[in-house]
Amino acid sequence: MRRALLLLAGLAAVTALALWLARVGGTVEIEVGETWIGITFPIAVMGLALVFVVVQAFLGGLRWMAEMPRRQRAARRAQRRADGDAAVTRALVALAAGTAETARTEVRRARVLLGDTPQTLLLAAEAERLAGREDAAAIAFKALTERPEARFLGLRGLLRQAMQRQDWAAAQRLAKEAEAAQPGAAWLREERQVLALRMQDWREALALAVPDGPRAALALAASLQEEDPARAAEFEKQAFAADAAFAPGALAHAKRLGEAGGGRRARSVLEQAWVAAPHPDIGAAWLAGEKDRLARVKAVEDLVHRNREHPESRLLMARAAIDAGLTGRARTELDALVAARSADRRAFLMLAELEEVEHGDTADARAAQAKWLRAAANAQGAPRWRCGACGVEHAAWKPDCTACGTVGRIAWATTG
């Protein structure tokens, strides 16, 4: 409607102009040599207008013809782009369907039509991987790394290949390059942690560990790799702070403090660790250096007073009491364990020892010893370091299980 109104307004304006020119009148004379031409003014104006229109149409035709090759090239480019996009779509479908040869064929067509764009290079790499041609895929991934906007994609592909062939050193190098190309990528952080664990780079693994991960174990493992004593002490402190119940971390931290002259702080660490989770090695460290047997009993009382009825507290007290000749005190502790049905093999063996200490080599003592030894044979074994993933026992704590390779799962646990 608006265009019709504008057309009517234009026609009205042209008509009004023509009428005005007709009223104006006048003559336009053109004389060339002896030739004289005279026309009315309105006709002259209309002729000029017509000439202008014809010239513009002619020039427009020339421009249209001149631009025809460009338009044809643009049309061909658009068609190639459409055909290339269709080939990319077919390649994606083939990859999703797992048809490797179809994917490779469509990717080749897409690369011919679109060139080596990041999209076609990535598709080419994935198609080659699907076909089992890892070398050809690596070439495509390396081509991606040479493009700044797609460098991360190429590095990620090369990283996956390195991990697949278990080339952990190359994978770790590629992971660091990928981190520089795309800082903070969540997927990359997980991969870097896996690599750090594989390479037993405990410091890197600790830095990348999630909050609920085995941070205490990783920190202690990092301290064992650290050559700088100050840095090692810091890792040991982190291990204790992460889990006071982790006995190896507490023992390492306390030992470091003691060697640095912080005896009271070392004993405080051992006491906190005992309260969190009593462990025989903590008791041994607490009593280390104390030669007087009666003084050792008092030292044990100082350590266990906050969890007096824990089986480890009673066992430690019984051991110190037997060594000090306080057989009545020792029997009280051991009988309490038997009555509470929390006695393990160690308690029954100490009861057998106690019979000999109290009664000597007599028939009654031997009979009582035999009873406790039979009970020990049927009792639950003493706690050991055991992998929570595969169940394999270890003589001492280690960062990773030598049987299954799991990291941070070796814990102090009871045996059958």
Secondary structure, 3 states (H helix, E strand, C coil): CHHHHHHHHHHHHHHHHHHHHHHHCCEEEEEECCEEEEEEHHHHHHHHHHHHHHHHHHHHHHHHHHHHHHHHHHHHHHHHHHHHHHHHHHHHHHHHHCCHHHHHHHHHHHHHHHCCCHHHHHHHHHHHHHCCCHHHHHHHHHHHHCCHHHHHHHHHHHHHHHHHCCCHHHHHHHHHHHHHHCCCCHHHHHHHHHHHHHCCCHHHHHHHCCCCCCHHHHHHHHHHHCCCHHHHHHHHHHHHHHCCCCHHHHHHHHHHHHHCCCHHHHHHHHHHHHHHCCCHHHHHHHHCCCCCHHHHHHHHHHHHCCCCCCHHHHHHHHHHHHHCCCHHHHHHHHHHHHHCCCCCHHHHHHHHHHHHHHHCCCHHHHHHHHHHHHHHHHCCEEEEEEECCCCCEECCCCCECCCCCCECCEEEEEEC
